[in-house]
Amino acid sequence: MKTAQPGFRLSSASTYSSAATSDERAKLGVVSEALSDLLQTVEQRRQTVSAGLSARHRSALGQFFTPRDPAGFLAGLLELPESGVFRVLDPGAGVGSLSAAVVARVVAERPDVAVEITAFELDAALMPHLVATLEACTATAEQHGCRVSFDARHANFVQYATGWLFEEPAEFDAVIANPPYRKVSTSSPERVASEIRGLRASNLYTIFTGLAADLLAEGGQISLIVPRSWANGPYHEPFRRYLLERVSLDFLHVYEQRGKVFADADVLQENVVLHGTRGPQVEVVTLSTSASGGDARLERVVPVAEIVRPDDPHAFVRIPVDARATRIAEQMAGLPTTLADLDLMVSTGRVVDFRAKDNLRHDVSLDAVPLVYPGHLREGRVVWPLAGSKKPNALHRCDDTEPLLLPNETFVLVKRFSAKEERRRVVAAVCGPEDLPGDAVGYENHLNVYHRRNRGLPLLLALGLSAFLNCTLVDDHVRSFSGHTQINATDLRQLRYPGVDELVRLGGALSARSWPGQCELDAMVANYLPAVSEPVVDLQAA
């Protein structure tokens, strides 16, 4: 991918280059028609096969086939050679949509380049469809003077890449992939094999990505679409380090409308397109965003330090897709304190309900204590109990549950998960003795709990901290590095915070009134915490 220049630009979802003369334009028209027919046939095959897969089968293999528009987008990011052989790896090929997109582009732009495709597919039922696609690619290319050869393998790519198939893996000039998405246990063969190669990863898509990057020749390119969740969180930190040691992040694209890219597969994850090059990290990264698959894209170029901060101990990959997000990140980085400075800690709630199911109760009794779930958080406070709720309201107090309890003091709670359709990602509330009876309380595992060495916070500090966490700028900042609906304790530890005196003053302003609406809350936060006010963005300068 060619070096980007700083600034904004609007890019269409265009594909192939134009010709200079009328004869060349006529020839290109014939080629384009043939390629369009090829890609449409592959897309129809994808839709038919995808519709015939059961949800259980799809889940077992982590299958989400790539539609035509994002396939063309991924192929379009690859920088094609001027001549010679272009060795392409498609590690989870499905019906061959990505390989077909590469072939279509090479035939249209570099017909003198020979394409060698190595495609892996584990599902035996898909192999006839994959071979049919690759044979059609070969035939179409041959009609236009371009040579395409392929090796379609019914095999486990992880076993190939880690040498378990007892052959030396090849090197490739390009990887194009929509890797399978499925969590893997610590004892799974894929995870064991990848860890032998030094890659610690907890999902098939990160295992595929890391191993594929390892097979790139120096200067080789990787172009793939993956869930955004790899970019943050403790589980993916070893993978991020593994990838960043091998690949320069050159281009990152975010689809704003989650689920539309894979609309026929009910995908809920936010998706990111990543293009990188095997070698040292370049100094600037192109960021791009669009509503969905075939829409125009807004691009901007930023220093790599805005994406991966040199001082970040967890190597988060931030994707601030516009100048406002960059300015918010700068403001947040400039806040004066850490959690340690505030003498605070944040941990996940101790009560895992399915492990404590024999001790769950719907109502508090003499031998039970309140149990707080995310559903109890309402407008900055905890509303407990919830009448008619399917979730229990209490936990039996006994020797087994005593280690799970905290004193009934003032804590700040943050939901770990939010529903896909929820407007906010960060949802915080204050919980204390005025909300719950008794001297102890259980907090369920889907909550993050701010505390001081397992004791409560001063009320005004808790109120100010909750207001800060609930403001729009914090929510927008977290979204720039969190692509899923989970907020981990690690995410909250990564934040910087206002000083304790500022938080207490803000808390004092909230103590004598009901919880404000979002606009009023944002105004109060900006008034008492000027560093968290809405940034002024000069778009022309940006």
N, C-alpha and C positions, 0 to 999 in steps of 0.2 A: 504494500500500500504506500503510495507516495506521501512524502512529508507534508503535513498540513500547515497552513498559515493561520495565525491568530485572527479571531473575529467570528462574526455570525454569517451564515449563509443558508439559503433555503434550497434544498436539494429535492428534485423530483424522484419518483421511484422508477427512473429510466433504466434501460438495459443496454442496448447495443449502439456502437458508434455509427455515425452517418458516413456516407461516401461523398467524394468530391465531384464525380462526373455523373452524367445521366446513365451511362452504361453501368457504372458501378452501383448506382442507386437501384437500377432495375435488377441487377444480380443480387444485391442485398435483399431486395423485396422477395425474390424467390426463396432465398435462404431463410429469411425471417418467417415466411409462411410455413416452410417445412419445419422449422424449429418450433413454431407456435403449435403446429399439429402434434409434434412429438410431446411437448410439455403438456398440452391439453389431454392427450391420451394417458400420460403418466398421472396427471391430476385425477382423472376419472377413475383410474385404477386405484389410486390412494383412497378416494372417497368410498369406493365399493368395498375394498378390503377392510377399511376402518369401520364401516357400518356393520360389517359381519363379525367383528370381534366382541366378545362378551366383556363386561366390565371386570370380571374376575381374571380373565386371560390377560387383558391389558394391564391390570394392576400387577399381576405376577411377574410380567416381563418389563414393566415400566415403559410401555409402548405409547408414543404420541407421534404420529407421522406428520411430516412437515408439509404444509400446504404450499401451493405454487408460489405465491408472492414472497413469503419469507425465504423459501428455497432460492429464488432468484436474487433476493437481497444478499444472502450469504455468499452465493457464487460471485456476485458483483463486487464484493469487497476484496477478492483475491487479485493480486497483481500477476498477470499472465506473463510467461516468458516470451521473448521475441521469436525464439526458435527452439529446436531440440525436443526433449521429452519432458512431459509434465506428469510427475508421479503423484497420484492423488489417493488418499486414504479416506474411506467412508466407513467408520468403525461400527456403526449401528444402522445399517443401510435401509431397513424396512423394505419398501417396494422400490427404492432407488430414486426418490424425488431429488435428493441433493446431488447425486452423481449426474442425473439428467440435466440439472441446471448448470453444472460445470461444463458438461459437454456442449450444451447449447451456446454458452458464452464463447467457448474456445472456437467452435465452428464459425460463429459470426465474426469474431475479432482476430483470431490467430489460427486460421485453418492449416498453416504450415507446422503448427505444433502438434506433436503426437501425444495423446493422452493415454496414460496407463492407470486404470482404476483398480484398486484392491478394496473390495466391499465385504464386510462381515455381517452375517445375520444369524442369530441363534435360533429363531423360530422356523422350524422346518416347513410349516405351512406357508411361510412367506417366500421361500426360496424360488418357486416357479415364477412368482410375480417379479421378484428382483431380477432374475435372469431374463425374463421377457423385456423388462425395461432396459437393461444393459444391452441386449441384442438389438433393440430398436435404436438405441443411441449409436451403436456401432454402424448399423445400416444407414441411418440418416447422415452420420458424419462421412461415411464412405461416398455417399452421393455427391458430397460437396468437397471432395478431395482432402478430407481430414481423416487421419488414422486414429481409431480408438480401439484399445484392447482392454480386456477386463479379467479379473480373477474373483469370481463370486464364491465366497467361502461360507459354508454352513458350519460355523465354528464360533467358539467363545472368544471374543476379541481380547478379553483380559488375560486368558490363558496364552494367547498368541503373544501379546505385548510383554508378558512377564517370562516368556520362554518355557511355559509348561507344555507347549506342543512340541518341544524338543527340536525347535528350529530357531535359527537366529532371526529376530524380527528385522524387516527391511527398514530403510530410511525413506522418507517421503518429502516431496517438495511442498505439499499442502495437505491439510486435514480439513474436511468439511463435515460437520456433525450436528445432529440433534440427538445427543446421547440419552439413553434410557434413564428415567427418573424412578428410583426405588431405594429406600433405605436398606442398608446391609448391616447385619449383626457383626460383632467383633470376631465371631468364629466362622463367618461365611468364607467360602473358597476365594471369592473375588477380593475380599478385604485382606485375607492372609497373604495371597499372592502379591497384591500391590504393596503391602507393608514390607515384604521381603525386598522389594525394589526401592524402599525408602519413602513410599507415598502412604501417608495416613489420611484416609478419607472415609466418610460415613455414609456416602450415597453413591449409587452407580454412576450418576452423571459426573461427579467429581473424580471418581476413579477413571472413567473413560477419558475425561479431559486431561488429567495429569499424565496418564500413560500415552495418550496420543501426542501430547506435546513432547514427550520424551523421544518419540520416533521421528520427529522432524529433523531434517538436515539443517545445518547452520544456514540461517537466512530463510528457512522454510516458514510457511504461514499456516495459521490455524484460524478457521472461521466457523463459529458455532453459535447455536442458540441454547441458552441454559436458564434455569430459574435464577432469579437475582439473589437468592438466599446465600449463595457462596460468598458474597461480598462482605458479609459481616458475621458476627457470632463466634463463640468459642469452638464449636464443632468443626468449623471449616477453616480455622486458622492454620493447621498444618498443611492443608491443601493450598491455601493462598500462598504460603511461603514457598511451597514446592513449585507452584506455577510461576510465581514472580522471579524465582531464581533462574528460570529457563526461558521465559517468554516476555517480550516487551508488549505491554498493553498499548496498542496503537489507536483503537477505535472501540467505543462502547455506545450501544444504542438501547434506549428504554422505550418499550411500548406502553403508552399511558393507559390504554384501555385493556386492563387485565382480562384475559380469557378470550379476546377476539381473535388472537393469532391462531389459537387452536380451538376455535369455536365449536367444532364438531366433536371435540374430545373432552369437553367439560374440564379444562385445565384452569385451576384457580390461582396458580403461582404467577407472580409478576415475572415477565420474561426479559432477558437481556441478550442482545447480540454482542459477541465479543470477537474482535479480530486482533491478532497479535502475530509477532514475528520472533522466531527463535534467535535469541541474541540479547545483548544488553538493552535495558530500557531506554527508549527515546525520551527526549526532554519535554515533548508536548503530546497531549492525547486529544483526539477528536471525540467530542460528546455529541450525541444525536438523540432526537426524540421524535416520535410520531404517534398519532392516535392509535393506529393499528397497522395491519400488514402492508397495504398498498398505498398509503397516504404519503403526502409530501413530508419531508423531514426538515426540522430546524437543527442546524449543526453549529457548534462552537468549538473553539480550540483553547485548551487551558494547559498550564504547566502541570507536569506529572505530580508535583507536590500537592496539588489540590485533590488528586485522586488517591494517592497513597502517601500519607504524611511520613517523613523520615523518622519522626520521634514516636510514631504510633507503636506501642508494644505488641498490639494484636494484628497489625498489618491489615486493618480494614480497608476496603476499596470503596471509596465514596464516589457517587455519580451525581454531582450537582448539575442538572441538565440545563439550567438557565443561570443568568447573572445574579438573580435574586438569591438562588440557592447558594451560590458561591459567597455572596456577601453575608448571608446568614451564617454560613460555616465560619467565616472570618470573625464575625461577632461572637459566636459561641466559643471559638478557640481563645478569644481574648478575655473571657470571664475569669475572675481572679482566683477561684478556689476549686479544689477537688473534693470528693467525698471525704477523703482523709483529713483535709484542712477543716472541714465542718464537723469532724469527729463523728461521722456517720458511716454506716454500712448498708448494703442492700443485699438481700438474700431471697430465694424463692420460698414460698410458704411450705411448711413442713408436712402438712397433712395430704398424703396421696390417697384419695378417697377409695380407690379400688383395693388398696392394701389395708385400709381401715374399715372395710365395709361392714364387718360385724359390730363395729362400735359407732356407726352412724345412727343419728336419731333425727326425727322430724321436729321434735319439740324439746325445749330445755326442761330438765327435771332436776331434782336434787343431786343426782349423780352425773350430770352432763353440763358441758360448757358451750357457749356460742361457737358456731363454726361459720366462718365467713368465706363466701365464694365470690368470684367476679360479679355475678348477678346481683349481689347486694350493694354494689357501688352505684350510687345515684346522685348526680349533681354535686359532686365534691365531698359527699359524706357517705356513710354506710347506713342503709335502710335495712333494719333487721328486727324481727324475722320477716320473711316474705310469705304471706299467706298464699296457699295454693301452689307453691313452687314444688316442682318435682325433685329439686335438690334438698338434701337435709339441712336443717338449721342448727344442728347441735351435734356434739361429739361426746360419747360416753367417757367419763374421766376414770381412768384406772391405771394400773402399772404400765400397761402397754402404750397408752396414749400420753402419759405424763411428759415424756421427752418431746412430744410434738407441740406442746403448748407454750404460749408466751403470756406474760402478765397482761392484765387488761389495763394497759396504759395507752398513750397516744402514739400511733404509728401512721406513716404515710404508705398507702397501698397503690400499686400500679398493676393494671391488668397485663398479664403475659400474652394473652391472645385477644385479638379483636376480630369480629366477623368481617368477611370480605366486603360487605356493603357498608360497614360503619364509616362515618365521615372522618373520625379521628383514629390515629394509630396509638397515641399515648393517652391513656385515661387514668387519672390519679384521683385519690380521695383520702380524706383524713378519717381515722377510726380511733375512738377512745371510749373512756368510761361512760360518757354521756350517750353513747350509741348502743352499748352492750351491758348486760347485767353480769355480776359476778366478778371474781378476781383473776380469771384466766380466760384465754381465748385460743381457738385454733384457726390458723389461716391456711386455706387450701392451696395446693401446689400450683394452681394457675394464676397465682398472685405473686408479685414481687413486694417485699416488705422492707421499707427503710427503718433502721433501728440504730440504737447505740449499745453495742455489745449486748444485744438481746433485751434491752430495756427501751422504754419509750422516749419520745422527743418532747421538748417544751412545746406547748400548744401553739404559740405564735410562730415559732420556727416551722412547725409542721404545716400550719396554714399557708405560710409564705412559700414553702417548698412545693406544696401541692399546687398552688396557683402558678408558680413558675413552670412546673411540669405540664400543666394543662393549657398553657398559652399556645397560640397558633405557631409562633416561630420555633418553639421547641419541637412541636409535632412535625413541622415541615423539615426541620433539620434532621430529625431521626429518619424521615422518609428518604433522605438523600443517601443514607448508607444502609437502610434496611428495606429489602425488597419483598418481605413477607409480612404476615400479620402477627408475628410473634415479637415481643419485646423481652429480650433476655436481661438478666441482671448484669451481664457483661456490657450490654449496650448502655445501661444506666450508669455503670461505673466509668464508662468512656467519656461521659459528658463532663463538661466543666460547669460550675455553678456560681451564682452571685455570692457575695460575702454574707456572713451570718447576720450582720446588722441590717443590711438591706432586706433580707428575707424576713427578719422579725418585724421590721416596719411595715412591710407589705402584709404580713400576717395580722398585725394590729389593725390595719384598715379593713380587713375582712372579718375580724372577730365579732364585730357588733352588728353584723348584717347577714342576710341570707346569701346563698351562693349566687354570684352574678351570672348573667348570660355571657356567651363567648365574646361578643364585641366589647362589652363592658369590662370583662376580665382582662382582655388584651390591653385595653386602655389603662387599667389600673397597674398592670405589670409594667407597661411602658413608662408610666408616671413614677413608680417607685423603683424600677430597675431600668434606668435609661439605656443601659448597654443592650437590653433586649427589646428595643423599639424596632418598629418596621424599618428595614434598611432603605436608604435612598440609592437607587440604581440608575446610573447614567448609561442608557442603552447604546448611545452613540459612541461613548468612550469604550464601552465593552466590545 
